[in-house]
Amino acid sequence: TTVMPFIPQTEKSFPHNEGDLLLSFNEKEKAFYITKVLKIEKLLMKKGDIKNIAGHSIQAPEEDFFLIVAVKWTDAVYADAAKARAAAAQGELPWKYLHIPMRPSGLLAENNEMIGHQPVTSEELTLYYDWKSLFDKGEAGVW
C-alpha cells in the first residue's frame, strides 16, 4: 500500500460534460476512436481509506476527493477525423467498450477533442452502477 500525500489537482476537475463525445487518435492503430462521457462523479476518500487506483492500492492520509469519469468508447476504426465526426453527427457509433471507469488525467492524456453530444440513457449507466457498488466495497478499481 502506498501512502498518498495528496490527490493532485489533475484528478479534481474535468473540462467536459456527461454525454460529450470526444475524439482521440490511437497512435498504435493509426486511427481515430470516439469516447462518450457517461458519468462524472466526485468520490470522497476518508482518512485511511484504501482504493485501487491505476492498479495500485492507495491509502488516503487525510480526507480528500477525486473525480471518476465513466466512459464508453469505440474501437479505433476511423481512418480520419472527418469520418469520425460524420459518424458522431449521425449518432450511430460502434461501441466496443461499454464501461471504463477513468481518472480525469487518464482521459486528458488522450488529447481529446469534443465533437458532439448525446444524452446519456439510464441503460448506459447500468454497468457504471454495478461497478460503483463493487468499487465502494473495495472490490473494483479505477484507471
Secondary structure in CASP SS format (residue, H / E / C, confidence):
PFRMAT SS
TARGET T0000
AUTHOR 0000-0000-0000
METHOD secondary structure of the structure
MODEL  1
T C 1.00
T E 1.00
V E 1.00
M C 1.00
P C 1.00
F C 1.00
I C 1.00
P C 1.00
Q H 1.00
T H 1.00
E H 1.00
K C 1.00
S C 1.00
F C 1.00
P C 1.00
H C 1.00
N C 1.00
E C 1.00
G C 1.00
D E 1.00
L E 1.00
L E 1.00
L E 1.00
S E 1.00
F E 1.00
N E 1.00
E C 1.00
K C 1.00
E C 1.00
K C 1.00
A E 1.00
F E 1.00
Y E 1.00
I E 1.00
T E 1.00
K E 1.00
V E 1.00
L E 1.00
K E 1.00
I E 1.00
E E 1.00
K E 1.00
L E 1.00
L E 1.00
M E 1.00
K C 1.00
K C 1.00
G C 1.00
D C 1.00
I E 1.00
K E 1.00
N E 1.00
I E 1.00
A C 1.00
G C 1.00
H E 1.00
S E 1.00
I E 1.00
Q E 1.00
A C 1.00
P C 1.00
E C 1.00
E C 1.00
D E 1.00
F E 1.00
F E 1.00
L E 1.00
I E 1.00
V E 1.00
A E 1.00
V E 1.00
K E 1.00
W E 1.00
T E 1.00
D C 1.00
A C 1.00
V C 1.00
Y E 1.00
A C 1.00
D C 1.00
A H 1.00
A H 1.00
K H 1.00
A H 1.00
R H 1.00
A H 1.00
A H 1.00
A H 1.00
A H 1.00
Q H 1.00
G C 1.00
E C 1.00
L C 1.00
P C 1.00
W E 1.00
K E 1.00
Y E 1.00
L E 1.00
H E 1.00
I E 1.00
P E 1.00
M E 1.00
R C 1.00
P H 1.00
S H 1.00
G H 1.00
L H 1.00
L H 1.00
A C 1.00
E C 1.00
N C 1.00
N C 1.00
E E 1.00
M E 1.00
I E 1.00
G E 1.00
H E 1.00
Q C 1.00
P C 1.00
V C 1.00
T C 1.00
S C 1.00
E H 1.00
E H 1.00
L H 1.00
T H 1.00
L H 1.00
Y H 1.00
Y H 1.00
D H 1.00
W H 1.00
K H 1.00
S H 1.00
L H 1.00
F H 1.00
D H 1.00
K C 1.00
G C 1.00
E C 1.00
A C 1.00
G E 1.00
V E 1.00
W C 1.00
END
